[in-house]
Amino acid sequence: MSFLFRSTTRWLLSALACVGLASNASATPLDNARQLIVVTAPSWEASSGQLQAFERTENGWQAHGTGFEVALGSSGSAWGIGLHPPQNGGPQKREGDGRSPAGIFTIGPAFGYAGHLGTALPYQPMLATSYCMDVPASPLYNRIVDAAKVGTGAVKGSTEAMRLDLHNNGDVRYREGFVIEHNPGNVAGQGSCIFAHLWRTPGEATAGCTAMAPRQMSDLLAWLTPDATPLFVLLPHAEYGRLQSSWGLPALVETAH
């Protein structure tokens, strides 16, 4: 199954879910999720944050494992397009702005350099010809495609070669990761190719993704399962506090300093 078909299917399911939410004012995008990855940042401008995984139990959301530092966009974060209602206060995600999208998002397929990966998520091995289209005018915008299938002309201008190790001197960042399904409708210019991936050096800011250490990524991939309808949440602390009750977000875990 192609990434394009999977993304379209997930978008339709998300749209149907939103229709259901509209008919029930007490419902939230988190209602069906049993796994949650939460990233909080000190401010809209912060290029790093804290990640904590949660799982839903009969007693509500409980922390899974310990939290850890992640790197965010070099310009901070901005409201993205996902499962959450549109938000007017704060910056809005745009292509090339260097911001990680904030909000609630479906977790999409895993990807990587190896033929197989230790995860229950759908997995797509990346090829030397795999690209994610970050060119807003392209009909393939915000999709991972194979140039061998769509043609080299179709991926012209893309800066997102998915085998960074082959295109960028052994770059490890996309060795393991998963798709954060921001902008599932592929609206031109609203931001593309948003992933959770490895960092090249500890704490190095990203172009708009969420990056972490290899061991932490491997642990998340081993834990995540589609049956639990996992979601990804990213919010600055102030927005998290404002929306925690109405969105049904878990209480944040205090970290030692």
LORO-347242 format. One record per residue: residue number from 1; y, z, x of N, C-alpha, C in turn. Coordinates in Angstrom, 2 decimals, padded with zeros to 5 digits. Atoms other than C-alpha are relative to their C-alpha. Last residue first. Layout:
REM residues N
  pos     n_py     n_pz     n_px    ca_py    ca_pz    ca_px     c_py     c_pz     c_px
  NUM        Y        Z        X        Y        Z        X        Y        Z        X
...
REM end
This chain:
REM residues 257
  pos     n_py     n_pz     n_px    ca_py    ca_pz    ca_px     c_py     c_pz     c_px
  257  -000.95   000.58  -000.94   019.71   037.59   015.96   000.00   000.78   001.31
  256  -000.52  -000.90  -001.03   016.79   038.26   013.62   000.94  -000.75   000.95
  255   000.51   000.26  -001.36   016.41   036.02   010.60   000.64   000.95   000.98
  254  -000.90  -000.48  -001.05   016.77   037.06   006.96  -000.65  -000.26   001.36
  253   000.60  -001.03  -000.84   014.68   034.90   004.67   000.97   000.38   001.08
  252   000.12   000.31  -001.42   016.59   033.02   002.01  -000.58   001.17   000.77
  251  -000.88  -000.86  -000.79   015.85   033.76  -001.63  -000.23  -000.31   001.48
  250   000.51  -001.31  -000.46   014.09   030.80  -003.19   001.07   000.79   000.75
  249   000.33  -000.04  -001.43   015.98   028.05  -005.05  -000.50   001.38   000.42
  248   001.28  -000.69  -000.18   015.80   027.85  -008.84  -000.45   000.07   001.44
  247   001.00   000.94  -000.50   018.54   025.19  -009.05  -001.37   000.66   000.21
  246   000.12   001.13   000.92   020.83   027.24  -011.29  -001.06  -001.00   000.44
  245   000.51  -000.39   001.31   020.22   030.47  -009.35  -000.24  -001.21  -000.90
  244   001.34  -000.61  -000.07   020.54   029.14  -005.81  -000.58   000.31  -001.37
  243   000.97   000.72   000.82   023.43   026.75  -006.49  -001.36   000.69  -000.12
  242  -000.57   000.43   001.28   026.46   028.72  -005.27  -001.06  -000.55  -000.95
  241  -000.31  -001.18   000.81   024.55   030.56  -002.54   000.52  -000.38  -001.38
  240   001.29  -000.61   000.37   023.04   027.33  -001.25   000.24   001.22  -000.89
  239   000.53   000.76   001.13   026.46   025.67  -001.35  -001.34   000.58  -000.47
  238  -000.85  -000.27   001.17   027.95   028.41   000.84  -000.52  -000.73  -001.23
  237   000.22  -001.34   000.55   025.02   028.28   003.28   000.81   000.24  -001.28
  236  -000.77  -001.01  -000.72   025.22   024.51   003.80  -000.16   001.35  -000.70
  235  -001.28  -000.44   000.55   022.38   022.71   002.02   000.74   000.88   001.01
  234  -000.94  -000.26  -001.09   019.19   020.80   002.81   001.35   000.32  -000.62
  233  -001.34  -000.44   000.40   016.20   020.85   000.47   000.84   000.23   001.25
  232  -000.83  -000.33  -001.16   012.94   018.93   000.98   001.40   000.32  -000.50
  231  -001.39   000.46   000.01   010.30   018.78  -001.74   000.73   000.50   001.24
  230  -000.95  -000.64  -000.92   006.52   019.05  -001.80   001.38  -000.64  -000.07
  229  -001.30   000.61   000.31   004.62   017.97  -004.94   001.09   000.58   000.91
  228  -000.96  -001.09   000.23   001.76   020.41  -004.16   001.39  -000.51  -000.33
  227   000.39  -000.70   001.22  -000.91   017.71  -004.56   000.97   001.11  -000.36
  226  -000.60   000.63   001.18   000.96   015.62  -001.96  -000.32   000.74  -001.31
  225   001.02   000.74   000.76   000.00   018.11   000.76   000.64  -000.61  -001.24
  224  -000.46   000.76   001.16   002.14   019.61   003.52  -001.14  -000.75  -000.66
  223  -000.15  -000.84   001.19   000.55   022.20   005.81   000.31  -000.81  -001.26
  222   001.32  -000.52   000.35  -000.78   019.98   008.62   000.03   000.80  -001.30
  221   000.82   001.11   000.46   002.49   018.03   008.67  -001.40   000.46  -000.41
  220  -000.46   000.43   001.33   004.50   021.23   008.84  -000.88  -001.11  -000.55
  219   000.36  -001.04   000.96   002.43   022.61   011.73   000.42  -000.39  -001.42
  218   001.44   000.08   000.23   002.69   019.33   013.65  -000.46   001.03  -001.03
  217   000.27   001.18   000.83   006.48   019.32   013.20  -001.49  -000.10  -000.32
  216  -000.45  -000.33   001.35   006.74   022.88   014.49  -000.21  -001.17  -000.96
  215   000.94  -000.95   000.59   004.62   022.10   017.52   000.39   000.32  -001.45
  214   001.29   000.60   000.39   006.66   018.97   018.31  -000.96   000.96  -000.69
  213   000.97   000.00  -001.09   010.09   020.70   018.23  -001.35  -000.55  -000.46
  212   000.59  -001.29  -000.37   012.59   019.74   015.54  -000.96  -000.17   001.16
  211   000.90   000.07  -001.16   014.83   017.01   014.17  -000.46   001.39   000.41
  210   000.27  -001.39  -000.36   016.49   016.51   010.78  -001.06  -000.01   001.08
  209   001.32  -000.52   000.33   018.02   013.05   010.27  -000.07   001.50   000.28
  208   000.01  -000.32   001.42   021.61   011.83   010.17  -001.33   000.53  -000.49
  207  -000.91   000.93   000.68   022.29   010.22   013.56   000.07   000.27  -001.50
  206   000.58   001.26   000.44   020.73   013.24   015.27   001.08  -000.92  -000.58
  205  -000.40   000.44   001.33   021.93   016.25   017.26  -000.55  -001.41  -000.28
  204  -000.82   001.22  -000.02   019.97   017.38   020.34   000.27  -000.49  -001.42
  203  -001.31  -000.15   000.60   018.79   020.96   019.82   000.86  -001.25  -000.03
  202  -000.22  -001.07   000.96   015.87   020.77   022.23   001.45   000.07  -000.48
  201  -000.21  -001.22  -000.78   015.64   017.34   023.91   000.36   001.10  -001.00
  200   000.23   000.51  -001.36   014.20   014.24   022.27   000.18   001.10   001.02
  199  -001.21   000.17  -000.80   013.89   015.96   018.91  -000.35  -000.45   001.41
  198  -000.08  -000.84  -001.19   010.89   015.21   016.77   001.37  -000.13   000.65
  197   000.68   000.53  -001.19   011.27   013.74   013.29   000.13   000.97   001.17
  196   000.21  -001.17  -000.84   012.32   014.51   009.71  -000.83  -000.50   001.18
  195   001.31  -000.53  -000.35   013.55   011.20   008.41   000.11   001.46   000.48
  194  -000.14  -001.43  -000.24   016.47   009.44   006.76  -001.39   000.61   000.17
  193   000.90  -000.37  -001.09   016.32   005.67   007.09   000.17   001.46   000.41
  192   001.35   000.54  -000.08   019.34   004.80   004.97  -000.79   000.66   001.11
  191   000.80  -000.71  -001.00   022.75   005.91   003.76  -001.45  -000.43  -000.05
  190   000.05  -001.43   000.33   024.93   005.02   000.76  -000.88   000.80   000.95
  189  -001.07  -000.77  -000.60   025.99   001.63   002.13  -000.03   001.48  -000.24
  188  -000.59   000.46  -001.26   023.83  -000.43  -000.19   001.14   000.90   000.45
  187  -001.36   000.46   000.28   022.05   001.56  -002.89   000.70  -000.32   001.32
  186  -000.43   000.92  -001.07   018.37   001.77  -001.90   001.39  -000.60  -000.27
  185  -000.34   001.27   000.61   017.34   003.34  -005.24   000.51  -001.03   000.97
  184   001.23   000.71   000.37   015.58   006.11  -003.34   000.25  -001.32  -000.71
  183  -000.40   001.31   000.51   018.88   007.10  -001.65  -001.22  -000.82  -000.42
  182  -001.41   000.12   000.39   017.34   009.97   000.32   000.28  -001.43  -000.44
  181  -000.34   001.12   000.86   013.56   010.06   000.41   001.40   000.11  -000.60
  180  -000.76  -000.77   000.98   013.01   012.23   003.47   000.63  -001.03  -000.94
  179  -001.17   000.55   000.67   010.32   010.27   005.32   000.61   001.03  -000.94
  178   000.22   000.39   001.39   007.94   012.07   007.64   001.33  -000.45  -000.60
  177  -001.08  -000.30   000.93   007.59   012.57   011.36  -000.38  -000.33  -001.42
  176   000.49  -000.62   001.23   005.48   012.24   014.46   001.20   000.26  -000.89
  175   001.43  -000.14  -000.24   006.00   010.04   017.53  -000.71   000.64  -001.19
  174   000.74   000.42   001.17   009.38   009.06   016.08  -001.52   000.06   000.21
  173  -000.52  -000.55   001.25   011.45   011.08   018.55  -000.80  -000.38  -001.25
  172   001.06  -000.64   000.80   009.27   010.45   021.61   000.42   000.32  -001.43
  171  -000.64  -000.94   000.94   011.45   007.90   023.47  -001.06   000.56  -000.96
  170   000.89  -001.13   000.25   009.23   006.21   026.09   000.54   001.05  -000.94
  169   000.46  -000.72  -001.20   011.92   003.93   027.49  -000.80   001.27  -000.29
  168  -001.03  -000.86  -000.60   013.68   002.90   024.28  -000.59   000.92   001.07
  167  -001.32   000.63   000.00   011.92  -000.01   022.58   001.05   000.80   000.76
  166   000.10   001.35  -000.55   008.28   000.89   023.22   001.37  -000.66   000.16
  165   000.60  -000.09  -001.33   008.65   004.66   022.80  -000.08  -001.37   000.67
  164  -001.04  -000.27  -001.00   011.08   004.07   019.96  -000.58   000.09   001.40
  163   000.72  -000.36  -001.22   008.31   002.52   017.90   001.02   000.18   001.13
  162   000.78  -001.20   000.26   010.22   002.69   014.61  -000.93   000.38   001.16
  161   001.37   000.33  -000.40   012.97   000.29   015.68  -000.83   001.26  -000.11
  160   001.06  -000.98   000.19   015.99   001.51   013.74  -001.38  -000.59   000.28
  159   000.00  -000.85  -001.19   019.08  -000.36   014.96  -001.16   000.99  -000.02
  158   000.48  -001.37   000.18   018.57  -003.20   012.49   000.01   000.75   001.32
  157  -001.08  -000.97   000.14   020.79  -006.21   013.15  -000.45   001.42  -000.18
  156  -001.11   000.18  -000.92   018.13  -008.85   012.55   001.11   001.01  -000.30
  155  -000.33  -001.30  -000.59   015.22  -007.44   010.58   001.15  -000.09   001.00
  154  -000.23  -000.98   001.06   014.90  -010.40   008.20   000.38   001.36   000.55
  153  -001.34   000.15   000.54   015.33  -012.91   011.02   000.34   001.05  -001.03
  152  -000.96  -000.65  -000.91   012.26  -011.54   012.78   001.43  -000.13  -000.51
  151  -000.71   000.93  -000.86   010.10  -012.42   009.79   001.04   000.70   000.86
  150  -001.23   000.44   000.68   008.95  -010.33   006.81   000.78  -001.01   000.82
  149   000.25   000.42   001.38   005.32  -009.97   007.94   001.25  -000.55  -000.68
  148   001.05   001.02  -000.04   005.53  -009.76   011.73  -000.31  -000.54  -001.38
  147  -000.62   001.29  -000.30   008.85  -007.97   011.30  -001.03  -001.12   000.06
  146   000.66   000.56  -001.17   006.97  -005.11   009.62   000.58  -001.39   000.24
  145   000.67   001.29   000.14   009.14  -003.17   007.17  -000.61  -000.41   001.34
  144   000.71   000.24  -001.25   010.45   000.35   006.62  -000.84  -001.25  -000.19
  143   001.45   000.15   000.06   012.93   000.24   003.75  -000.57  -000.17   001.41
  142   000.62  -001.30   000.19   016.50   001.52   003.45  -001.50  -000.08  -000.19
  141  -000.72  -001.23  -000.38   017.98  -001.97   003.08  -000.80   001.25  -000.39
  140   001.02  -000.97  -000.41   015.39  -004.76   002.64   000.60   001.35   000.38
  139   000.79  -000.32   001.20   017.79  -006.99   000.68  -001.12   001.00   000.29
  138   001.37   000.52   000.02   020.04  -006.69   003.76  -000.69   000.33  -001.33
  137   000.05   001.28   000.70   023.78  -006.24   003.24  -001.42  -000.56  -000.13
  136  -000.25  -000.09   001.45   023.61  -002.52   004.05  -000.13  -001.32  -000.75
  135  -001.06   000.99   000.20   021.90  -003.05   007.46   000.30  -000.07  -001.50
  134  -001.24  -000.75   000.20   019.89   000.14   008.13   001.20  -000.93  -000.14
  133  -001.20   000.81   000.16   016.50  -001.53   007.73   001.21   000.86  -000.34
  132  -000.60  -000.49   001.22   013.69   000.59   009.16   001.35  -000.68  -000.13
  131  -001.43  -000.31   000.01   011.75  -001.46   011.68   000.36   000.65  -001.34
  130  -000.46  -000.79   001.15   008.08  -001.90   012.58   001.48   000.36   000.16
  129  -000.79   000.85   000.89   007.25  -004.76   014.99   000.51   000.74  -001.24
  128  -001.12   000.51  -000.79   006.02  -002.55   017.85   000.95  -000.84  -000.86
  127   000.34   001.07  -000.92   003.90  -000.88   015.22   001.22  -000.39   000.82
  126  -001.08   000.93  -000.33   004.20   002.40   013.32  -000.45  -000.99   001.08
  125  -000.23   000.17  -001.44   001.11   004.06   011.87   001.10  -001.04   000.22
  124  -000.17   001.38  -000.42   001.63   004.82   008.15   000.22  -000.06   001.52
  123  -000.43   000.21  -001.39   000.33   008.09   006.77   000.05  -001.48   000.32
  122   000.27   001.39  -000.35   000.03   009.31   003.17   000.59  -000.29   001.37
  121  -000.97   000.95   000.52   000.42   013.09   003.40  -000.49  -001.43   000.26
  120   000.48   000.50   001.29  -002.77   015.11   004.00   001.00  -000.98  -000.62
  119  -000.79  -000.36   001.17  -001.82   015.49   007.67  -000.67  -000.56  -001.25
  118   000.58  -001.13   000.71  -003.45   015.42   011.09   000.86   000.46  -001.15
  117  -000.80  -001.22  -000.18  -002.36   011.96   012.17  -000.61   001.10  -000.84
  116   000.28  -001.02   001.01  -004.23   008.69   012.70   000.82   001.24   000.33
  115   000.71   000.65   001.09  -003.50   005.44   014.54  -000.29   000.95  -001.15
  114   001.46   000.00  -000.08  -000.91   007.21   016.67  -000.62  -000.73  -001.20
  113   000.47   001.00  -000.95   002.77   006.27   016.94  -001.52  -000.14  -000.01
  112   000.13  -000.38  -001.40   003.99   008.07   013.87  -000.54  -001.12   000.84
  111   000.09   001.17  -000.88   004.62   008.11   010.15  -000.15   000.48   001.43
  110  -000.10  -000.31  -001.43   004.31   010.55   007.26  -000.11  -001.30   000.79
  109   001.14   000.14  -000.91   004.96   009.34   003.73   000.31   000.53   001.40
  108   000.76   001.23   000.05   007.68   010.69   001.43  -001.13  -000.03   001.01
  107   000.56   000.24  -001.33   009.06   014.16   000.80  -000.92  -001.21  -000.10
  106   001.45   000.15  -000.11   011.13   014.02  -002.39  -000.39  -000.19   001.46
  105   000.59   001.31  -000.22   014.71   015.17  -001.97  -001.53   000.07  -000.04
  104   001.44  -000.17   000.20   016.98   018.02  -003.04  -000.64  -001.38   000.03
  103   000.50   000.06   001.36   020.57   018.08  -001.75  -001.49   000.28  -000.05
  102   000.23  -001.30   000.62   022.35   017.41   001.52  -000.47  -000.20  -001.43
  101  -000.24  -000.15   001.44   022.08   014.16   003.47  -000.39   001.38  -000.51
  100   001.28  -000.15   000.67   022.35   014.49   007.26   000.25   000.20  -001.49
   99   000.23  -001.21   000.78   025.67   013.20   008.58  -001.40  -000.01  -000.62
   98   000.52  -001.04  -000.86   026.33   010.70   011.39  -000.27   001.31  -000.71
   97  -000.96  -001.10  -000.14   028.61   008.59   009.18  -000.51   001.14   000.88
   96  -000.64  -000.09  -001.31   026.68   005.36   009.79   000.94   001.16   000.19
   95   000.69   000.61  -001.13   025.90   004.64   006.14   000.82   000.15   001.28
   94  -000.24   001.43  -000.14   027.66   007.03   003.79  -000.75  -000.51   001.22
   93   000.72   000.74  -001.03   026.83   010.56   002.55   000.31  -001.50  -000.06
   92   001.05   000.82   000.59   029.50   012.23   000.41  -000.63  -000.87   001.09
   91   000.12   001.39  -000.42   031.64   015.07   001.77  -001.18  -000.69  -000.66
   90   000.62   000.21  -001.30   032.21   018.24  -000.25  -000.12  -001.47   000.34
   89  -000.62  -000.77  -001.08   032.81   018.95  -003.92  -000.73  -000.20   001.30
   88  -001.30   000.55  -000.37   031.74   016.15  -006.26   000.66   000.74   001.16
   87  -000.93  -001.08  -000.32   028.00   016.80  -006.66   001.31  -000.61   000.52
   86  -001.10   000.38  -000.90   025.60   014.41  -008.38   000.98   001.16   000.17
   85  -001.13   000.64   000.69   022.66   016.24  -010.03   001.08  -000.38   001.01
   84  -001.03  -000.91   000.48   019.73   016.92  -007.69   001.07  -000.74  -000.78
   83   000.42  -000.51   001.30   016.68   014.67  -007.32   001.04   000.89  -000.64
   82   001.38  -000.47   000.09   018.14   012.61  -004.48  -000.35   000.42  -001.41
   81   000.51   000.41   001.30   021.34   010.87  -003.42  -001.48   000.38  -000.05
   80   000.78   001.22   000.08   023.10   012.60  -000.55  -000.40  -000.31  -001.42
   79   000.81   000.17   001.20   025.90   015.14  -000.29  -000.70  -001.35   000.00
   78  -000.79   000.49   001.12   027.08   015.44   003.30  -000.92  -000.20  -001.19
   77   000.74   000.44   001.17   025.86   017.01   006.54   000.96  -000.43  -001.10
   76   000.30  -001.01   001.01   027.06   017.66   010.08  -000.82  -000.56  -001.13
   75  -001.23  -000.30   000.76   028.81   015.06   012.24  -000.24   001.01  -001.11
   74  -001.05  -000.36  -000.97   026.06   014.93   014.90   001.32   000.33  -000.69
   73  -000.88   001.09  -000.40   023.47   014.96   012.13   001.13   000.47   000.91
   72  -000.46   000.82   001.11   021.05   017.88   012.11   000.89  -001.12   000.52
   71  -001.22   000.76  -000.27   018.98   019.70   014.73   000.32  -000.88  -001.20
   70   000.12   001.45   000.04   016.45   022.31   013.67   001.36  -000.61   000.35
   69  -001.20   000.83  -000.11   016.05   025.99   014.44  -000.35  -001.48  -000.07
   68  -000.32   000.46  -001.35   013.06   027.96   013.21   001.21  -000.93  -000.04
   67  -001.02   001.02  -000.09   011.83   029.97   010.25   000.28  -000.39   001.44
   66  -001.31  -000.49  -000.40   008.56   031.84   010.28   000.99  -001.16   000.09
   65  -000.32   000.00  -001.42   005.42   030.96   008.40   001.39   000.56   000.27
   64   001.19   000.44  -000.71   005.35   030.22   004.69   000.36  -000.11   001.47
   63  -000.17   000.69  -001.27   007.98   032.22   002.82  -001.35  -000.35   000.61
   62   000.26  -000.87  -001.14   007.12   033.12  -000.76   000.13  -000.82   001.28
   61  -000.07   000.60  -001.33   008.52   031.51  -003.91  -000.22   001.05   001.08
   60  -001.19   000.79  -000.32   007.39   033.14  -007.14  -000.08  -000.56   001.41
   59  -001.16  -000.89  -000.12   004.95   036.00  -007.68   001.27  -000.76   000.37
   58  -000.16  -000.62   001.32   002.16   033.75  -008.98   001.16   000.97  -000.01
   57   001.15  -000.82   000.36   002.73   031.78  -005.79   000.22   000.55  -001.41
   56  -000.10  -000.72   001.27   005.08   028.95  -004.83  -001.31   000.73  -000.29
   55   001.02   000.44   000.94   005.13   028.03  -001.16   000.08   000.85  -001.26
   54   000.36  -000.92   001.08   008.12   028.18   001.16  -001.15  -000.60  -000.80
   53   000.91   000.54   001.01   009.03   026.59   004.50  -000.33   001.09  -001.01
   52   001.01  -000.94   000.47   012.09   027.77   006.43  -000.84  -000.69  -001.07
   51   001.00   000.48   000.94   014.35   025.58   008.54  -000.97   001.11  -000.34
   50   001.23  -000.79   000.00   017.55   026.84   010.14  -000.94  -000.54  -001.05
   49   000.26  -000.87   001.14   020.52   024.65   011.02  -001.31   000.74   000.18
   48   001.30  -000.68  -000.10   022.16   022.47   013.63  -000.15   000.92  -001.19
   47   001.01   000.96  -000.43   024.97   019.90   013.68  -001.36   000.65   000.27
   46   000.98  -000.49  -000.96   027.36   022.07   011.66  -001.05  -001.06   000.32
   45  -000.18   000.63  -001.30   030.24   020.23   009.99  -001.05   000.39   001.02
   44   000.16   001.45   000.10   029.30   020.96   006.38   000.05  -000.68   001.36
   43  -001.14   000.67   000.63   028.90   024.63   007.29  -000.32  -001.49  -000.14
   42  -001.16  -000.90   000.14   026.43   027.25   008.59   001.16  -000.63  -000.77
   41  -000.93   000.17  -001.11   023.42   025.00   007.85   001.20   000.92  -000.20
   40  -001.37  -000.47   000.27   020.40   025.66   005.67   000.82  -000.12   001.27
   39  -000.84  -000.01  -001.20   017.12   023.73   005.71   001.40   000.45  -000.42
   38  -001.41  -000.31   000.19   014.51   024.48   003.05   000.71   000.02   001.35
   37  -000.60  -000.14  -001.32   011.06   022.89   003.00   001.49   000.17  -000.21
   36  -001.42   000.27  -000.16   009.37   023.53  -000.32   000.39   000.19   001.46
   35  -000.37  -000.12  -001.41   005.78   023.52  -001.47   001.45  -000.44   000.14
   34   000.68  -001.21  -000.48   004.63   024.21  -005.04   000.15   000.17   001.51
   33   000.31  -000.10  -001.43   007.02   021.78  -006.71  -000.71   001.30   000.31
   32   001.38   000.43  -000.24   006.86   021.13  -010.45  -000.43   000.14   001.45
   31   000.96  -000.62   000.91   009.96   023.14  -011.40  -001.45  -000.36   000.31
   30   001.04  -000.71  -000.74   012.01   022.28  -008.31  -001.16   000.46  -000.87
   29   000.84   000.94  -000.77   014.15   019.58  -009.95  -001.15   000.66   000.73
   28  -000.62   000.34  -001.27   015.34   022.22  -012.45  -000.90  -000.98   000.74
   27   000.88   000.50  -001.04   014.60   022.84  -016.12   000.80  -000.29   001.26
   26   000.44  -001.11  -000.85   016.78   025.07  -018.29  -000.88  -000.45   001.14
   25  -001.09  -000.49  -000.84   018.75   022.16  -019.75  -000.43   001.10   000.93
   24   000.26  -001.44  -000.06   015.62   020.49  -021.01   000.98   000.62   000.96
   23   000.35  -000.45   001.33   016.18   016.91  -022.18  -000.28   001.50  -000.04
   22  -001.17   000.13   000.86   018.08   016.01  -019.00  -000.29   000.53  -001.40
   21  -000.90  -001.11  -000.26   015.24   017.40  -016.92   001.19  -000.04  -000.94
   20   000.57  -001.21   000.56   012.79   015.01  -018.54   000.91   001.20   000.18
   19  -000.14   000.14   001.44   015.05   012.08  -017.79  -000.54   001.24  -000.69
   18  -001.38  -000.32   000.32   015.28   013.34  -014.20   000.27  -000.13  -001.49
   17  -000.15  -001.45  -000.07   011.50   013.39  -013.95   001.40   000.41  -000.38
   16   000.62  -000.55   001.20   011.37   009.81  -015.15   000.13   001.52  -000.03
   15  -000.87   000.32   001.13   013.87   008.83  -012.46  -000.56   000.56  -001.30
   14  -001.15  -000.89  -000.07   011.86   010.67  -009.81   000.94  -000.24  -001.18
   13   000.46  -001.32   000.40   008.69   008.89  -010.91   001.14   001.00   000.00
   12   000.22   000.04   001.44   010.51   005.57  -010.75  -000.46   001.36  -000.52
   11  -001.31   000.02   000.65   011.84   006.39  -007.27  -000.15   000.01  -001.50
   10  -000.55  -001.36  -000.05   008.37   007.42  -006.10   001.36   000.05  -000.70
    9   000.76  -000.84   000.91   006.97   004.10  -007.28   000.56   001.40  -000.05
    8  -000.36   000.39   001.36   009.73   002.13  -005.58  -000.71   000.88  -001.02
    7  -001.35  -000.48   000.26   009.26   004.06  -002.34   000.43  -000.32  -001.41
    6   000.04  -001.46   000.13   005.48   003.56  -002.42   001.38   000.53  -000.36
    5   000.60  -000.33   001.29   005.87  -000.17  -003.14   000.00   001.51  -000.21
    4  -000.90   000.44   001.06   008.34  -000.62  -000.26  -000.56   000.38  -001.36
    3  -001.03  -001.01   000.14   006.21   001.49   002.10   000.94  -000.37  -001.15
    2  -001.18   000.12  -000.85   003.39  -000.94   001.44   000.95   001.15  -000.22
    1  -001.19   000.00   000.85   000.00   000.00   000.00   001.24   000.00   000.88
REM end
